Amino acid sequence: MDEHLARIKEAVIKGNRKDIEAMVQQAVDAGVDPNAIINHALIAAMDVVGQSFSDGDMFVPEMMVSATAMKMGLAILKPLVVDNQAVSRGTILIGTVRGDLHDIGKNLVAMMFEGAGFSVIDLGVDVRQEFILEQIKEHHPEVLGLSALLTTTMPQMKNIIDALEAAQCREAVKVIIGGAPVSQNFADKIGADGYAADASEAVQLARGFVA
């Protein structure tokens, strides 16, 4: 592996936010292909981070620091590859459902999606189903990620899926749900395409859906 790519990958894994931007810029200045930096350093690093999290060797605070470092590096590269659609593995809409203002978990999942090479459109929190439908029709995402941290807002997930059916766009998008009170059983019950217990699982599901 190119020395620049190895250093950037290691910096992201260790959450080195102080030096990541300079490292990425140095790689660009040295003529390293921006797509190689994205795929073989930034995304490769987040794959390691996700696996470490799944194995119990890394925890949420460390994962978020690594994800932040990845985003800082990606921000340097985006202007250089903005017209290259091959960079993105697909488009994902993500948001916390109506009535729920929790966003820490949703933000982490969004960062992990970006780290895995997806184009992510974060709809925020307390998201109305009408707005979700508008965004789906505008952006044509492959995946819709829905988060709920309250048992009282979980039914909104079913309402959104029903709205997708009514709008005849349910088949065009895969729905992944998650959040502390959510389960695989609930996902099956409401007709979601997948349930993710954590950000790493969400990435694996999304990759499977757009493969």
RORO-312374 format. One line per field, with one value per residue (C-alpha): residue number from 1; x negated, y negated, z. Coordinates in Angstrom, 1 decimal. Each point is the difference from the previous one (the first is absolute). Layout:
# RORO-312374
vexti <- [NUM, ...];
u <- [X, ...];
v <- [Y, ...];
w <- [Z, ...];
# end
This chain:
# RORO-312374
vexti <- [1, 2, 3, 4, 5, 6, 7, 8, 9, 10, 11, 12, 13, 14, 15, 16, 17, 18, 19, 20, 21, 22, 23, 24, 25, 26, 27, 28, 29, 30, 31, 32, 33, 34, 35, 36, 37, 38, 39, 40, 41, 42, 43, 44, 45, 46, 47, 48, 49, 50, 51, 52, 53, 54, 55, 56, 57, 58, 59, 60, 61, 62, 63, 64, 65, 66, 67, 68, 69, 70, 71, 72, 73, 74, 75, 76, 77, 78, 79, 80, 81, 82, 83, 84, 85, 86, 87, 88, 89, 90, 91, 92, 93, 94, 95, 96, 97, 98, 99, 100, 101, 102, 103, 104, 105, 106, 107, 108, 109, 110, 111, 112, 113, 114, 115, 116, 117, 118, 119, 120, 121, 122, 123, 124, 125, 126, 127, 128, 129, 130, 131, 132, 133, 134, 135, 136, 137, 138, 139, 140, 141, 142, 143, 144, 145, 146, 147, 148, 149, 150, 151, 152, 153, 154, 155, 156, 157, 158, 159, 160, 161, 162, 163, 164, 165, 166, 167, 168, 169, 170, 171, 172, 173, 174, 175, 176, 177, 178, 179, 180, 181, 182, 183, 184, 185, 186, 187, 188, 189, 190, 191, 192, 193, 194, 195, 196, 197, 198, 199, 200, 201, 202, 203, 204, 205, 206, 207, 208, 209, 210, 211];
u <- [0.0, -1.2, -1.6, 2.5, 3.0, -1.4, -0.6, 3.5, 1.7, -1.9, 0.9, 3.7, 0.0, -1.7, 2.3, -2.9, 2.1, -3.0, -2.0, 2.5, 0.6, -3.7, -0.6, 2.7, -1.2, -3.6, 1.2, 1.9, -3.0, -2.1, 2.3, 1.8, 3.4, 2.8, 2.1, -2.8, -0.1, 3.7, 0.2, -3.3, -0.6, 3.2, 2.5, -2.5, -0.6, 3.7, 0.4, -2.7, 1.8, 3.3, -1.4, -1.8, 3.3, 1.8, -2.7, 0.3, -3.5, 1.3, 2.8, 2.4, -2.1, -3.1, 2.1, 1.4, -3.5, -1.2, 3.1, -0.6, -3.6, 1.2, 2.5, -2.8, -2.1, 2.9, 0.8, -3.4, 0.7, 3.6, -0.7, -2.5, 2.5, 3.3, 0.8, -1.1, 3.1, -2.1, -1.2, 3.4, 1.3, 3.6, 2.2, 1.4, 2.6, -0.1, 2.0, 1.6, 3.8, 2.6, 0.4, -3.6, -2.8, -2.8, -2.9, -3.2, 0.5, 1.4, -3.0, -2.4, 1.7, 0.0, -3.8, -0.6, 2.1, -2.2, -3.1, 1.2, 0.2, 3.7, 1.5, 2.0, 2.8, 0.7, 3.7, -0.6, 2.4, 3.8, 0.4, 3.5, 0.9, 1.1, -3.5, -1.5, 2.1, -1.0, -3.7, 0.4, 1.6, -2.7, -3.1, 1.0, -2.0, -0.6, 0.4, 2.0, -1.2, 2.4, -0.9, 2.2, -1.1, 3.4, 2.6, 2.6, -1.5, -0.6, 3.4, -1.1, -2.2, 3.0, 1.8, -2.9, -0.1, 3.7, -0.4, -2.7, 2.5, 2.7, -2.3, -1.0, -3.7, -0.5, -1.7, -2.5, -1.6, -1.2, 0.9, -2.4, 1.2, -1.9, 0.0, -0.1, 3.6, 0.1, -0.5, -0.1, 3.4, 1.4, -1.7, 1.6, 3.4, 0.1, -1.5, -3.4, -2.8, -2.5, -0.8, -3.4, -1.0, -3.0, -1.7, -2.2, 3.0, 1.7, -3.0, 0.0, 3.7, -0.3, -2.9, 2.1, 2.9, -2.0, -2.4];
v <- [0.0, -3.5, -1.6, -2.9, 2.3, 2.1, -3.1, -1.4, 3.4, 0.2, -3.6, 0.7, 3.2, -1.8, -3.0, -2.4, -3.1, -2.3, 1.2, 1.6, -3.0, -0.7, 3.7, 0.1, -3.3, 1.3, 3.1, -2.0, -2.3, 3.1, 1.1, 2.8, 0.6, -1.5, 3.1, 2.2, -2.1, 0.4, 3.7, 1.3, -2.3, -1.6, 2.7, 2.8, -1.6, -0.2, 3.7, 0.7, -2.2, 1.6, 3.5, -1.1, -1.4, 3.3, 2.0, -2.1, -1.5, -3.5, -2.0, -2.7, -3.0, 1.3, 1.0, -3.6, -1.5, 2.2, -0.8, -3.7, 0.4, 1.8, -2.9, -2.5, 1.8, 0.5, -3.7, -0.7, 2.5, -0.7, -3.0, 2.1, 2.8, -1.8, 0.9, 3.6, 2.1, 3.1, -1.2, 0.6, 3.5, -1.4, -2.6, 0.4, -2.2, 0.2, -1.7, 0.3, 0.4, -2.6, -0.8, 1.2, -2.5, 2.5, -0.2, 1.4, 3.5, -1.2, -2.3, 2.8, 2.3, -2.8, -0.5, 3.7, 0.1, -2.8, 1.8, 3.1, -2.1, -0.9, -3.4, -0.9, -2.4, -0.7, -1.1, -0.8, 0.7, -0.2, 0.8, -0.1, 2.9, -2.5, -1.5, 3.5, 0.7, -3.3, 0.8, 3.5, -1.3, -2.6, 2.0, 3.6, 1.7, 3.7, 0.0, -1.8, 0.2, -0.7, -0.5, -0.1, -0.2, -0.1, 2.7, -2.6, -1.0, 3.5, 0.2, -2.9, 2.5, 2.1, -3.2, -0.9, 3.4, -0.1, -3.5, 1.4, 2.8, -2.6, -2.1, 3.1, -0.5, 2.7, 2.4, -2.7, -0.3, 2.3, -1.0, 0.6, -0.8, -0.3, -1.5, 1.2, 1.3, 1.4, 3.7, 2.5, 1.2, -3.6, -0.4, 3.2, -1.1, -3.4, 1.3, -1.7, 1.5, 0.2, -0.7, -1.1, 0.1, -2.3, -2.1, 2.8, 2.2, -2.8, -0.4, 3.8, 0.0, -3.0, 1.6, 3.1, -2.0, -1.9, 2.8];
w <- [0.0, -0.8, 3.1, -0.1, 0.0, 2.9, 2.1, -0.7, 0.7, 3.3, 0.9, -0.5, 2.0, 2.9, -0.3, -0.7, -0.8, 0.5, -3.0, -2.3, -2.2, -0.5, -0.8, -2.6, -1.6, -0.1, -1.8, -2.5, -0.6, -0.5, -2.8, 1.7, -1.7, 2.2, -0.7, 1.3, 3.2, 0.5, -0.7, 1.2, 3.0, 1.3, -0.8, 0.8, 3.4, 0.8, -0.9, 2.6, 2.5, -0.6, 0.4, 3.2, 1.3, -0.8, 1.7, 3.2, -0.4, -0.6, 1.5, -1.2, 1.1, -1.8, -3.0, -0.2, 0.2, -2.9, -2.0, 0.6, -1.2, -3.1, -0.8, 0.4, -2.5, -2.4, 0.1, -1.6, -2.8, -0.9, -2.2, -1.9, -0.8, 0.1, -3.6, 0.3, 0.8, 0.3, 3.4, 1.5, 0.7, 0.1, 1.7, 3.4, 1.7, 3.8, 2.7, 3.4, -0.2, 0.9, 3.7, 0.8, 0.5, 0.7, -2.5, 1.4, -1.2, -3.4, -0.4, 0.6, -2.5, -2.6, 0.5, -0.3, -3.2, -1.4, 1.2, -2.0, -3.2, -0.2, -0.8, 3.1, 0.3, 3.7, 0.4, 3.7, 2.9, 0.4, -3.7, -1.5, -2.3, -2.6, -0.1, -0.3, -3.0, -1.6, 0.5, -1.4, -3.1, -0.4, 0.8, -0.9, 2.8, 0.1, 3.8, 2.6, 3.6, 2.8, 3.6, 3.1, 3.6, 1.6, 0.1, -0.5, -3.4, -1.3, -1.7, -2.2, -1.8, -1.0, -1.1, -2.3, -1.6, -0.5, -1.6, -2.4, -1.0, -0.6, -2.1, -2.0, 0.7, 2.6, -2.4, -1.1, 3.5, 2.7, 3.5, 2.9, 3.5, 3.3, 3.5, 3.6, 0.2, -3.5, -0.8, -2.8, 1.0, -0.3, -3.4, -1.2, 1.4, -1.8, -3.3, 0.2, -2.2, 2.8, 3.7, 1.2, 3.6, -0.5, -2.7, -1.1, -0.7, -1.9, -2.3, -0.7, -0.8, -2.3, -1.9, -0.5, -1.3, -2.6, -1.0];
# end
